[in-house]
Amino acid sequence: MYLHIGNNYSVDVRDIVGIFDIENTTVEKCTKLLLERAEKEKKCIYTTYEMPKSFIVTMNDGREGVYISQLSAATLRKRLAEGGGF
């Protein structure tokens, strides 16, 4: 099953490590470091040019990915519970 995370981007739900609210979690230094490292290593994928509201951390075959989405973490969790949002 895939989760639609906005603007024609989807991720395999088996790869999702976590869905995070960008506003509440980026106050912590470790989260800032995670996002900075992902950006520097080109593992950050922006699904929008709008104001980001959440980020999704994925892991597939040992490769980390961070998706930045304009959808709220609550919306993504609701889509996940309802079967992916398609």
C-alpha positions as CSV (number, residue, x, y, z in Angstrom):
1,M,0.0,0.0,0.0
2,Y,1.2,3.5,-0.7
3,L,0.5,6.8,1.1
4,H,-0.1,9.8,-1.1
5,I,1.9,12.7,0.5
6,G,0.9,15.5,-1.9
7,N,1.6,16.7,-5.5
8,N,1.8,13.3,-7.1
9,Y,4.2,11.9,-4.5
10,S,3.6,8.6,-2.8
11,V,5.6,6.4,-0.5
12,D,5.4,2.7,0.3
13,V,3.9,2.5,3.8
14,R,6.3,-0.3,4.7
15,D,9.2,2.2,4.3
16,I,7.8,4.8,6.6
17,V,9.7,5.3,9.8
18,G,7.7,8.3,11.0
19,I,5.5,11.2,10.1
20,F,6.3,14.4,11.9
21,D,4.8,17.9,12.3
22,I,7.5,20.2,11.1
23,E,6.6,23.1,13.3
24,N,6.6,21.2,16.6
25,T,9.6,18.9,16.0
26,T,12.1,21.4,14.5
27,V,12.5,23.1,17.9
28,E,14.7,20.2,18.9
29,K,18.3,20.3,18.0
30,C,18.5,16.6,16.9
31,T,15.6,17.1,14.5
32,K,17.3,20.2,13.0
33,L,20.5,18.2,12.6
34,L,18.6,15.3,10.9
35,L,17.0,17.7,8.4
36,E,20.2,19.6,7.7
37,R,22.1,16.3,7.2
38,A,19.4,15.0,4.9
39,E,19.5,18.2,2.9
40,K,23.3,18.2,2.6
41,E,23.4,14.5,1.5
42,K,20.6,15.2,-1.0
43,K,18.2,12.8,0.7
44,C,15.6,15.5,1.1
45,I,12.7,15.5,-1.4
46,Y,10.4,18.5,-1.5
47,T,6.9,17.6,-2.6
48,T,5.8,21.3,-2.7
49,Y,7.0,24.8,-3.0
50,E,4.3,25.9,-0.4
51,M,5.0,26.3,3.3
52,P,5.9,22.8,4.6
53,K,3.8,21.3,7.4
54,S,5.3,17.9,7.8
55,F,8.1,15.6,7.0
56,I,8.1,11.8,6.4
57,V,11.2,9.8,7.2
58,T,11.6,6.6,5.2
59,M,14.1,3.7,5.1
60,N,14.4,1.3,2.2
61,D,17.2,-1.2,1.8
62,G,19.3,0.8,4.2
63,R,18.7,4.1,2.3
64,E,17.2,7.0,4.2
65,G,14.8,9.4,2.6
66,V,13.1,12.5,4.0
67,Y,10.0,13.9,2.2
68,I,8.9,17.4,3.0
69,S,5.1,17.9,2.5
70,Q,2.6,20.7,2.5
71,L,0.1,18.3,4.1
72,S,-0.2,18.3,7.9
73,A,1.0,15.3,9.9
74,A,-2.6,14.7,11.1
75,T,-3.9,14.6,7.5
76,L,-1.2,12.1,6.5
77,R,-1.9,9.9,9.6
78,K,-5.6,10.0,8.8
79,R,-4.9,9.0,5.1
80,L,-2.7,6.2,6.4
81,A,-5.4,4.9,8.7
82,E,-8.0,5.1,5.8
83,G,-5.8,3.2,3.4
84,G,-3.4,5.5,1.7
85,G,-5.3,8.5,0.4
86,F,-5.9,7.5,-3.2
